[in-house]
Amino acid sequence: MSSESSEGSDSCWRGVPITEIYGSGSPWGSPEFPLVVPSRNHAVLYHVRGDGSADTPPKPQIGQDKWDQDHVRLPCSPESLYPVENSNGETRLKKRWKMIEHALQHPITNSKELAEAIISYNTKFKKIWKFKALHKFFNEYLEEEESQYFFDVTLPEIAKLALSLPKLVQSPIPLLKQNMNISISLSQQQISCLLANAFFCTYPRRNTRKRNTEYSSYPHINFSSLYECRGSSSVMEKLKCLCHYFKRVCTKVPVGVVTVWRRSAGDAVPAWDTQDASLAALPLHVDSETTIENAHGLIQVDFANRYLGGGVLTYGCVQEEIRFVICPELIVTMLFTEMMKPDEAVLILGCERYSEYSGYSNSFSWTGAHGDVTPRDSAGRRRCAVLAVDAKPYAADAYQYQRDMVDRELTKAWVGFSFHTEGQCEGLRYPGIGTGNWGCGAYRGSPRLKSLLQAMVCASLRRPMAYYTFGDPELRDEIIEMYNTLSRYNVTVGQLYKYLIQYSETDMKRTSLYSYLNQVVSQPSENNDQEFMDISSTSETSQLELSGSLQKEFLKDFGSPDMFSQESEPLVEIVVDTNDNKKASEQQSKRLHGDNSLRVDVSPPLQHEENKSLIQPSRLLDEMQKLDDSLQLHSSPSGQRSGIRHDADTSIRNKSQLDATAEMKKKVNKRITDYFSKKT
């Protein structure tokens, strides 16, 4: 796949045009996601209409309240009770919803009265919650006219919306728990109602921060955690976004729907060292200016916290938190989505964007209303897919290159990127992925590594990838240059995986990742001898003995990690013993490793041999041919690797007296690789 920019060096992008990531000339030309169909694993909270493009919100689905550990405990449930102390000091249980109705039906004219209303049904926190950010926002940050308009016009409508919960949500909301493949569809109107209740902090059992409580493995949903923050600029601006959202949905009721999928990979994750997909077949677009939320028509990656939303309701104001406040319907996922495990991801389809913004982190600022013109699909969902995958934080930079860390990130990306890839598919899968520097901020991830890991997953799934470097043209160019090198040498996903593991075993302070990869892919026969090839033995091959000269040459030149990989199962080791005591050495090896399979030890047991001479290529090939004949194994007349054809060995044998040049060694390497592959 060509990766040259057609717009010249001054373009903000490199690689293939974005239309190749779309798969058509339009962002909306890719296939739609599955329609909304109620099932055991798909809870639909509204009545599904035949026409998804209706101009009115869908009606709520009628169900039965469930007050248990598998469903959201709604504040309007008859089972939602709250202890109240009367004037005599006696405590009795009252229906929480009655208390909420009483508080919100009275006029609220300022932030102090708003805080008192919230405390009236959260009396346990009367001496704890100070509402610092809330008071600063309305009393100092906003203009007096803006604050007055909010309390006079917007807040009464938010209260009405919150109190409509029993009418708008009549079916139980299942919790999206760990290890489950389950989904929920709900209307935008229902979401606005649920978020209005979060604004007024009505959800029971969701305020404590103690461990081992019922919802300790779920994100915070009540806005009290945001109101309690110190009045930093980013907190104030997030409150602006949320107030703007409520003003919009109270002015004009949204009519669309949203689907939330939770996916657990289980045992489906591939073995990365065996993936033969070529990186050259991956359409890659790298852009230094576009932001992910503007990657229309693609699956847009949310660099998530394992608790969805991260710090959106506290001090956080980076990629995930910004996305959640400009698209507040995403916040509803925090109500019912349990903390993600390493092999899980969440996909949200249909959220609408309401706000424009500028800046990032401390410089974040709401800049005005956003009119979302994203088309809807056949089910009435905005064609905006947000994929939440949480990266792993690292205490030190070097940790991310360790094998278990690489495996963890590949697994996480794979379970997310493989949403709705079931079934046979010839060619590329659309929509493509829109991603970027995943986990590369406070989590200390390297964008150069993370770009490769995500490209590996996309290549294995045949899903095009657009990578956004967030204003870093140097990184953009480095990623494309690295991609071009990997493509030029036809490196597969499995080979790149092995190279990354090898790199983790080097002195990483002396060599950068990309420098190392440029070196090893251009000199494949010179790779480190760190890994092993597991060759399953048969009754014939388990007693096979290589001649001494062949063993020596094999161990000298063929310790390449792209030939050998370590496995955890027991192996038989053939040890090259330069002493005359060869039989004793083999017996010792069998006692240590058993007789189940054949292991070729490529550690350096021959370093003490100072006068070892090179075996000539023709002799090595003759030895191989003899073994082929004795075992009735015949390799194909020509071998192929990475799309390069290798001629038969007959032409090589005619040059038996030539020196073992670098080119000849490469051919010998290839012949032996094919030879042992045939034996397995």
N, C-alpha and C positions, 0 to 999 in steps of 0.2 A: 504494500500500500504506500503510495507516494506520500511524502510528508513535507513537501516544499510549499512555501507560501506563494500563492498566485498574485498577491498584492504588493510584493516587494518588501524590502527590509524595514520600511517605515510603518508597516501594518501592525496593528495591536495583536494580531494572531499569527500563529504558525501551524503547520500541519495541513490537514485536509480542510476544505471549506465546511462551514457548519451545516450546510445542506446534506453532506454525507453522513453527519451524525443524526440528522433528522430522518434520513432515508428517502427524502422527497424535497421538493422545492419549498415546502411549508412546514412550520413546526407542528402542525396538526395533522400531518399525513400519516402518522404511525397508527397501528391498530389501537383500539380502545381497550381499557382494562375490563375485566369481567363485569357483567351487569350485576345489579343488586337482586339477589335471590335469597329469600329467607331459608335458613336451614339450621341443622343442629349446631353447626359451627359458625353461623352468621346470624347475629341478632339484628333485626331491622326494627327500629323504634317508630317507624311511620308506615302509613299505608302506601304500598308501592303502586304508582300510577302507570298506566300504559304509555302515557306521553310524558317523557322526562323534561320537556321544555315548557311546562305549564307556568302561568304567570302568578300563581298563588302558592303559598307554602303547602306541602302535603299534610294531610290529617294525621294525627298521632295514632299509632297502633294500640289497640286496647289489650291490656294484659292484667296481671295480678301482682300486687306488691310482694316483694321478697326481701325480708330483713334477715340476711344471713351473710356468711363469710365469702360467698361466691358472687355477690352482687353489691353494687354501690348502695350504701345506706343513705337514702334520700331524707332530707330534713322534713319533708311533708308526709313521711310514712307514719301511720298510726302507732308504730312501735318506737318512734323517735321520742323519747322522754328525757326530761332534764330535771335534776334536783333543784328545788327552790326552797329557800328558807323564809318562813313567814315571820311576822312581828313577834311571835312568842318563842322564836328560836327553833321551831320545829321544821324539819325538812320533809318535803313531800315531792313526788314526781308530777310534773306537769307536761302536757304535750308541747313539744318544742315548737311545732308549727304555729300553734296558737300564740305563743310568745313572739314569734317572728312577725306574724301578721299584725299583732298589736303595735310592735315597734315601727314597722315600715308604713303603716297606714296613716301615721301621724306626720304632720309637716316637719321637714328637716331643712333648716335654713342656713346652717354653717357646719364647719368641720367638727366643732365640739359636739353638736347635737347628733351628727352622724356617728361619731365615736361612742356616744352614750347609747344610741340605738343598737349598735353592734354588741356592746358590752351587756346589754339587757338580757340577751339569750346566750351569753358567754361569760357568766359572772365569775367563773373560776379564774379568769384572767384580768379581773378588774384592777388589781394592783400590779399587774405585769405589763399589759399593753399600754404604751404611752402614745402611740399613733404619731410619732415624730414627723415622719415624711408626709403623712396626710395633712397635718396642720400646716406644715411649711408650704406645701404645694398650693393650698387654697388661700392661705393668709399672706404669703410672701411672694411666691413664685409667679402665680398668675396675676394678670391685671385684675383690678377690682371688678370691672365689668364682666370679664370672663368668668370669674368665680361666682358672681351673682347670677349669671345666665345658667351656669351649671346647676345651682341649687334651686333656681326657680323653674327651669324647663327640663333639663336632662335628668336630674336625679329622680324626680317623681316618676318619670317613665321607666327608669331602671328598676325602681321599686315595684311598679306594676308588672314589669316583665318577670322579676324574681317571684312574685306572688302567684304568677300564672303556672308555676311548676306542676301542681296537681292536674291541671288541664292539658298542658303541652306534653308532659312525659308520663304516660299511663302504662308503660311496660317496664319491667325491671331491666336495669342496665348491668350486664355481666361484667365482671372484672376480667381484664386481659392478663391472666396470671402467667407465671413462668412455665416453660415447657409446654405451652399450648399453641396450637395453630387455630386461631379464632379471629373473628372480625365483627365489627359493629358498624351499622349504618344509621345515621340520624340526620335530621334536617338542620339547616342553618338556623332556623327559628328555634328549634329545641336547644341547639348549642348556645344561642344568645341567652336563653332562659337559664341554662345551667351556669353560664359565666356570670350572669347577674347575681345568682346566689353565691358564687365565689366572691364577687365584689362585696357583698354584705356579710361574708364569713359565716354562712349558715350550715355548712356541712358538718355533721356530728363526727366525733372521734378523729378529726383531721387536724387538730391544732397542736397536739403534743409532739415533742421532739425526742421523747424517750425511746430507747431501743426496746425491741421485743414487744412492742405494742401492735395492735391489729394492723395498722397502716404504716408501720415503720419502714416497710420496703416499698412504699409508694411515694411519689412526689407530694409536696405541699400543694394544696389547691385553694384554700382560703387566702384571700388577699392580705390578711393580717400580717403575714411575714413581710410583705412589701411596705405596708404602712408603718412597720416598726423600724425600717431602715433609717439611718441618718440621711439628711436631706442632700445627698450628692446630686450633681447636675444630671448624671445619667438616670438616676432614680426618678427625678422630676420629669425628665423627657419620656421615660417609659410610662409614667402616669398620664402624660399628655396623649400618648398613643392609645392607651386603654380608654380614656375618656372620649377620645374622638371616635373610637369604635362604637361605644354605646350610643353616642349621639347619632351615628349613621344608622344603626340597626333599629333604634327607637323612632327614627324619622321615616325610614322605609324598610319594611320587613323583608329580609332576604328570602328567596324562594327555592334555593338549591339544596342539595344534600351533600353529605361528606361520608366517606367510608374509611375506617381505620382497621388495618390488618396487623396482627402480630404473628410473627413467623419464628419457629424454632427449627434449627437445622437437624438436630438429632445425629444420626449416623450418615447423613447424606453428603457430608463434606468430602470433597475429593482428596486423594493423596497427591500433594502438589509436586513431588519429585517425579511423578510418572506422567504429568500432563504434557501431551505432545502438541498442543495448539501453538502455532507460530505467532510471535508478537508482530511479525510483518503483516499479518492479515487483519490487525486491529486498526480500524479507522480512528485516528487521534487528532483532535483539534485542541490547541493550547492558546488561551487568550489571557492577556495581562490586564485588561480593562473591564470587561464585562463581569458582573456579579452573578452568583449562582441563582439568586431569585429571579434574575432576568434571563435565565437559560430556558426560554419558553419551549414547551413541547418535550423537554427531557425529564428524566427522573432526577430531581434536585436533591442532592445529599445535604442533610442536616448533620453538622458535626456535633453530635448529641452527647449529652451526659447520660450515664446509664440510668439515672432518674430523669425521665423526659422533661424537657424544659430547662434543665440545669438551674441557673440562678435567675431565671426570668422574674420570679417573685421575691428576689432578694437583690443583691448588688450586681449580679452578672449582666454584662452588656457586650457580649461578643457574638460570634456568628449565630449560634442557636437562639440566644435570648433576643437578639434583634429580629430574627425571623418570626419568633413567637409574638412579639408585640406589634409588628407591622401586619401580621396575619393572626390575630388573636384567637381565631377558631382552633388553632393548634393547641392552645392552652387546655382545651377540654380533654385532651388525651391524658393530662396529668391527673384527672379525676379517677380514671379506671385502669391505667396501665402500670403494672408492677415493674419494678426495677429490672432492666434487661440483663440477661446473662451473656457470657461471651459468645454464645452461638445463636443469638437472637437479634431480630431487627423489627422495626415498626414502619409501616408505610401508610401515609395519610393522603388520600385523594379527594380533592374537591374544595380545599380551603381557598378563601378569597383574601386578597390583599386590600387593606384599607388606608395605609399610610405611606407617605414618602419620608425619607430620612437622609441625613448626611452624617459623616463621621463614624467613629468606631470606638467602643469602650468609653473612656472618659469624655471623648469628644462627640459622642452620639447625640443627635438632635432630631426631633420631629420637625419636618419642614412643610407639612401640608397633607391634604387629602390625596389619595390615589384612587383613580377610577379603574377598576379591574375589568378589562375587556376580554379576558380569557374565555374562549367558547366552552360550552357545556357538552358533556357526552350524552349518550342515549339515556343514562340514568338520572340526568339532571345535575351531575357533578362538574364543577370547574375542572378543566383538564390541566390541573396543577398537581403533580405528584411529589410529595416531600418524603424523603427516605431518611429515617433516624437511625444512625449507626454510631455507637459510642466507641471512641478510640481509647487506647490504654495509656494512662499517664506513666511517665518514667522518672525515677529519682535521679538517674544519670543518663546522659545521651547514649552511652554505649549499650545500655540494656535493650534498646529497641532492635538491635541486630541479632540478639540471641535467638536461637531456633524456636523456643517456645513462644517468644514474643512475635516473631514473624508469623508463626502458625496462627497465633491468636488473631492478628490483624487480617490475615488472609481469610480466616474463617468468618470473621465479622463482616468483612466486605462481601464475601461470597453469599452469605445468607441474605444480605440485603439486595445485592445486585441481581440475584436469581429469582426475585419475586416474579411470579407468573411466567416462568420459562418452561412449564411442564409441557410434555409432548414433544414429538419430533419436529425439528425445524431445520430446513436446509438454507444455508446462507446466514445473514446477520439477523439479530433480534432487535426489534425496536419496541418502545423508544429507547434511545441511548441514555447514558449516564452523564449527568452534569455534576462535577465534583471539584475538589481543589485541595488545599493544604489541611487535610483532615488530621486533627489532633496535633497541630504544629505550633500552637501558641504556648499557653501555660503548661500543656502536657509534654512539651519538649520533643515532639516528634520531628523528624527530618522530612521536609517536603520532597527531597530527592528520593528518599526511600519510599515514602507514602505514595508518590506518583507511580513508582514502579509496581508496588504491591497492588494498587488499584487497577493498573493496566494489565497485570497478570490475570486478575479475576475477570476483567472485561474480555480479555482475549480468550480465556477458557470458556466463557459463556457466549462468545461471539456477539457481544453487546458493544456498540461504538461508545467512545468516551470523549467528552469535552472536559478539559481541565482548565480551571480558572486560577491564576496565580496571584490575584488580589494586588494588582499594581506593581508586580515584580517582573519586568521584561527580561532581566538576566536569568531568572529561574525559568521563565518560558523558553528561552533559547537553549538552555542547558538540557531541559527535559526533551526537547525535540532532537537535539544532537545525540543524546543518549539513545533515544528511540531509533534514530537513523542507523546508529552503529549496531544495535541489536537486530534490526531488520536486515541490514547488509549481510550479517553472518547467519541469518535465518535462525536465530536463537529461539528455542521453545520456552514455554512457561516452566517446564520441568528443569531445563538447563539453567535458566535464570535463578530459579529457586536454589539450586545447588551452589551457584556462584555466590548468592547472598549468604548462605550458611558458611561457605568458605571464608568470605570476607570477615565474618564475625570472629574467626579464629586467627586473624592477622593482627598486626599492630595498627589499629585504625587511626591512631593519632598521626601516623606517618604517611598514610595514603587515604585519600578521599574515596568514597564509594564509587563515584563515576570514573575516577582514574583507574581504580582497580578493575572495574568491569571492562573498560576500554582495553586494558592489558590482557585480561584472560580470554575475552571473546576473540581477539585477534591472534592469540597463540594458544589454541585449545589443547595442543599436545604438551604444553608446559605447565599445566595446572597442578595445584598441590595434590599430594597423594594422601588426602585426609579421609577419603571415603572408600567403601568397599562395594563390590558387586556380589550379590547373593546368587550363587549358581546352584540350583537344586541338583542334587546328585541322583544317579540311578545306580543299580547294582554294578553296572559296567564302569561308570565314570568315578564312583567312589574310590576305586582302587587304582585310578589312573596316576601314573608317575610321569612327569615331564623330565626330559633330559636335562642334565645340569646346565648346559649352555643356554637352553631355551628358558629355563627358570630364571637364570641370572638376567638375561636380556629382558624377559618379561617384567621382572621386578624393577629393573632399572628405568625402563622407558614408559611403562604403562601403569603408573600409579595415578592416573588422571581421575579426578572425582566425577567427571562426566561418564566414566566407565563403571565406577564402583559406588555402591551406596550401602551404608550400614543398616542392618536389620536387627531386631531384638531377638529373633529366634536362634536356637543353638546352631552352630556351624562347625564343620570339620575344617581344620586348618592344615593346608599344605605348607610346611615350613622348609625353606631352602637351607639345608644344613651343609656348610662348607667343610665340616669335619668328616672323617670316615665313619663316624658313628651315626649314620643316617637312619638306620632302622630304629634305634632307641629314641631318636627325636620324633619320629612319626608315631610311635606308641604313646609317648608322652602327650602328643597333640590330641590323640583320640581319647585319652583319659580326661583331658580338660574340656573338650568340646563335643564329645559324642560323635555319632556316625550318621547324623540326619542329613547333612548337606555339605557342600564343598565351599571352603573359604580360602580365598587367595589373600595372603597377608602382604600388604604393600608397605608396611612400616620398614624402616631402613636397616634390615639385619645384615646387609652386605657392605656397610660403610667401612668395615675394617679391611676389605680387600683392596689393596692399593694397586695391584697390577692386573685388574680385570680388564680384558680387551673387549672391544665392541664385536658383536656378532654381525656378520654381513647380512643384508636383507634376504639374499637368496637362501642362505642357510636357515634362517628363521622360517621362511615360507616352506622350505622343504620339510622341516620338522612338523610344521602344522599339517602339511599334506599327508605325511605318514600317519599322524594321529587321526586325521579324517578317514583315511582308508581303513585303519584298524577298527574304527568304530562305525564304519559305513555311514559317516556323516559327510554331506557334500554341501558346501556353501554355494550360493548363487554366483554365476560368473562375474557379476559386477555388484558392488555395494553402493548404497546411497546413504548419505548423511547430510541433512540440511539442504537437500535439493542439489547437491554436487555429485556428479557421477564419477566413480572411480573405475578405472580400467581393470581388466583381469590381470592376474599376476604373471601371465606367461611372458609379457614384455619385460617384466622386471627381472625374471630369472635369467634372461639372456644377457643381463648386465651384472653377473655375479661377482665380478672383480671390482666393481665401482665402490668408492668410499660411501659410508652411510651419511649422505648429505641430509640437510634439513628436509628437503622435499621428499627424499626417499623414506626418511623416518616417518613422515606424515602418512605415506601410503602403507607402511608397515603397521603403524598404529591402527589405521582403519581396517586393515586385513585382520588383525588380531581381535579388534572389537567385534567385527562380524563373526569371526570364528567362535568366540566364546558365547556370543548371542545365539548362534545355531545350537550350541551344546545345551543351552538351557531350554 
